[in-house]
Amino acid sequence: MLLTIDVAVLLAVVIVLRLGRRTEARSRSDERTTVALALVFGVLVAPTAFGQGILDVVTQLALGISQSGSP
């Protein structure tokens, strides 16, 4: 039996655990570390099919919002 851990999944778990803490308990360096982890997670997920699906959904949402304001 071979156990593999996807780095993107591991980073997602770490980000969720870090964001679960109270806002008052965070220092600036803690916030910077969380932002850096989120950026690395985005870079890892972006070229995957899942990342492309998220991009398509966000694109459609942005188009819908921008078109709803025009006459």
RARAVEN-V551401 format. One record per pair of residues at least 4 apart in sequence whose ideal C-beta (glycine too) atoms are under 8 Angstrom apart, sorted by the first residue. I is the first residue (numbers start at 0). J is the second residue. Records with the same first field share a line. If there is no record, write none. Layout:
BEGIN
I=J, J
END
This chain:
BEGIN
4=8, 9
5=9
6=10, 43
7=11, 40, 43, 44, 47
8=12
9=13
10=14, 36, 39, 40, 43
11=15, 40
12=16
13=17, 36
14=18, 33, 36, 37, 40
15=19
16=20
17=29, 32, 33, 36
18=33
20=24, 25
21=25
25=29, 30, 33
26=30
27=31
28=32
29=33
30=34
31=35
32=36
33=37
34=38
35=39
36=40
37=41
38=42
39=43
40=44
41=45
43=47
44=49, 50, 53
45=50, 51, 54
46=50, 51
47=51
48=52
49=53
50=54
51=55
52=56
53=57
54=58
55=59
56=60
57=61
58=62
59=63
60=64
61=65
62=66
63=67
64=68
65=69
END
